[in-house]
Each structure stands twice: as C-alpha cells, then as structure tokens.
Amino acid sequence: QVQLVESGGGLVQSGGSLRLTCAFYGNTFAFYVMGWYRQARGKERELVATISSGGGTNYADSVKGRFTASRDNVQNTAYLQMNSLKSEDTAVYYCNAYPINRAQDYWGQGTQVTVSS
C-alpha cells in the first residue's frame, strides 16, 4: 500500500513563492507518475503538473513558466516549486501517484495555498 503526505502550503503575498512537498511511503516510487492537482473554492479539481519517473514534465497553461515539478527517486519525494504566485493560484493542492501498470492510484491529503493580493 501507498501513503502520500503533503506539506509546504501556507499564506503568501502575490509575487511570492512556495514549495510543496509530497512524501511517498510505499514500494516502487519510480514506477509512478506523480501529479499535482488543485481545487479552488467552488471549482472542479484541475491538473496542474505531472512528472514521470524519468523527469519528463507537463504543465497547465495557467502555471507554465511559474511552477516547476521535480522528484527525487532516491528520497521518494515529489516537489512543486511555485513562483510568481497570483491570487488565482489560491486552492487546495493535492499530489497524486499513478502507477505505470494503471492499477490503484493514490492521493495526498491536500494542503491549502492562499495567495493574498
């Protein structure tokens, strides 16, 4: 079984930065694509970024150039570096682990990011 534990959320002023961490507890971290999602109040959950085991990334247009996903396959940890934050980035952020064999996926507990204008 897998557990994901997120940290790093908080309150930041517009233009500031935060770094989210997703610690993966379980087996075969390298066989999972790691994703970052967010859900703003009253809105649907949306995909923010993905990162494959080899480090290939994809980003939503709204965060491209500002957010960077990374991972450490030795420490079993995924990161989301968020720069130039805007009030529109305010949301609960969730990490997700999706195995390459398309079996059970897993979700972190979510961490609140609030950007003040």
Secondary structure, DSSP 8 states (H G I E B T S, - for coil): --EEEEE--EEEETT--EEEEEEEESS-GGGEEEEEEEE-TTS--EEEEEE-TT--EEE-TTTTTTEEEEEETTTTEEEEEE-S--GGG-EEEEEEEEETT----EE---EEEEEE-
